[in-house]
Amino acid sequence: MSKLEQVSTLISDLTPQERAQILAQIMEMMNVTELGIRHTPGVCGGRARIRDTRIPVWIIVEAKNTGASDLDILHDFPSLSAEDITNALRYYQGHQAEIEQDLKEQEVEKL
């Protein structure tokens, strides 16, 4: 079994949150920047959102936390690319407190 096959097997056994952490680590190793995340007053309440959409980062994080795959997210949000999801999760890793607060605020609004 090749190293890539071994890694694929190990990754498939991880939780979505653990996969996001691995992805963030790989991206840091590759020196990828947080492209495509915007904060615009009056758009999505000024929360972090994906490039020129009205899709906030917290929605992607919430979807991943509830077990959605990247393919599920791409199906639900056809205007997004795989890179957008990667950028959103990378942003979350670097700004966890901000996005966790967004998630808490959304939970309160649902009540």
SETOR-820226 format. One record per residue (C-alpha): x, y, z. Coordinates in nm, 4 decimals. Example, Ala and Ser with C-alpha at 12.3 -4.5 7.8 and 13.67 -1.06 7.14 Angstrom:
1.2300; -0.4500; 0.7800;
1.3670; -0.1060; 0.7140;
//
This chain:
0.0000; 0.0000; 0.0000;
0.1407; 0.3405; -0.0998;
0.1721; 0.6275; 0.1461;
-0.1076; 0.8099; -0.0344;
-0.3377; 0.5096; 0.0039;
-0.2454; 0.4827; 0.3730;
-0.3201; 0.8509; 0.4284;
-0.6504; 0.8215; 0.2401;
-0.7524; 0.5312; 0.4627;
-0.6611; 0.7228; 0.7772;
-0.8433; 1.0380; 0.6625;
-1.1610; 0.8446; 0.5860;
-1.1767; 0.7423; 0.9542;
-1.1600; 1.1031; 1.0815;
-1.4504; 1.3205; 1.1894;
-1.5379; 1.6191; 0.9693;
-1.3781; 1.8525; 1.2240;
-1.0565; 1.6478; 1.2290;
-1.0513; 1.6527; 0.8482;
-1.0823; 2.0308; 0.8542;
-0.7862; 2.0509; 1.0927;
-0.5773; 1.8284; 0.8636;
-0.6770; 2.0409; 0.5653;
-0.5721; 2.3585; 0.7458;
-0.2359; 2.2052; 0.8331;
-0.1747; 2.0954; 0.4746;
-0.2673; 2.4384; 0.3449;
-0.0288; 2.6034; 0.5882;
0.2456; 2.3714; 0.4678;
0.1680; 2.4823; 0.1131;
0.1591; 2.8490; 0.2214;
-0.1934; 2.9056; 0.0859;
-0.3454; 3.2426; 0.1764;
-0.7023; 3.3158; 0.2899;
-0.8308; 3.4316; -0.0456;
-1.1891; 3.5101; -0.1124;
-1.3183; 3.5917; 0.2366;
-1.4787; 3.9335; 0.2738;
-1.6240; 4.1477; 0.5527;
-1.8569; 4.4117; 0.4138;
-2.0748; 4.6302; 0.6371;
-2.4389; 4.5755; 0.5469;
-2.3774; 4.2430; 0.3731;
-2.4457; 3.9320; 0.5830;
-2.4395; 4.1536; 0.8893;
-2.0736; 4.2325; 0.8242;
-1.9829; 3.8701; 0.9002;
-1.7113; 3.6862; 0.7104;
-1.8541; 3.5729; 0.3780;
-1.7266; 3.3947; 0.0720;
-1.5983; 3.6348; -0.1958;
-1.8866; 3.8169; -0.3702;
-2.1654; 3.5896; -0.2421;
-2.4021; 3.6284; 0.0484;
-2.2867; 3.2967; 0.1911;
-2.1254; 3.3477; 0.5319;
-1.8376; 3.1309; 0.6463;
-2.0383; 3.0129; 0.9470;
-2.2837; 2.8339; 0.7155;
-2.0037; 2.6233; 0.5685;
-1.8673; 2.5457; 0.9156;
-2.2146; 2.4535; 1.0405;
-2.2691; 2.2265; 0.7406;
-1.9377; 2.0505; 0.7973;
-2.0112; 2.0166; 1.1712;
-2.3386; 1.8431; 1.0902;
-2.1659; 1.5945; 0.8593;
-2.2127; 1.7501; 0.5164;
-1.9501; 1.6584; 0.2603;
-1.7930; 1.9088; 0.0244;
-2.0090; 1.7596; -0.2522;
-2.3216; 1.8172; -0.0410;
-2.2234; 2.1802; 0.0096;
-2.1446; 2.2296; -0.3589;
-2.4848; 2.0822; -0.4441;
-2.6644; 2.3098; -0.1955;
-2.4665; 2.6187; -0.2999;
-2.3965; 2.5846; -0.6746;
-2.2314; 2.9275; -0.6895;
-1.9456; 2.7967; -0.4714;
-1.6337; 2.6141; -0.5823;
-1.4301; 2.3566; -0.3945;
-1.1719; 2.6307; -0.3438;
-1.4359; 2.8476; -0.1732;
-1.5070; 2.5701; 0.0763;
-1.1370; 2.5216; 0.1396;
-1.0913; 2.8957; 0.1910;
-1.3874; 2.9129; 0.4291;
-1.2530; 2.6265; 0.6406;
-0.9049; 2.7761; 0.6370;
-1.0482; 3.1079; 0.7504;
-1.2341; 2.9297; 1.0288;
-0.9134; 2.7668; 1.1502;
-0.7462; 3.1067; 1.1764;
-1.0501; 3.2911; 1.3153;
-1.2246; 3.0255; 1.5193;
-1.3487; 3.2562; 1.7966;
-1.5114; 3.4905; 1.5431;
-1.6925; 3.2118; 1.3586;
-1.7927; 3.0331; 1.6804;
-1.9519; 3.3617; 1.7918;
-2.1358; 3.3848; 1.4587;
-2.2629; 3.0304; 1.5089;
-2.3826; 3.1119; 1.8630;
-2.5619; 3.4236; 1.7405;
-2.7371; 3.2239; 1.4669;
-2.8457; 2.9644; 1.7212;
-3.0000; 3.2394; 1.9382;
-3.1790; 3.3881; 1.6351;
-3.3346; 3.0472; 1.5589;
-3.4941; 3.0382; 1.9050;
//
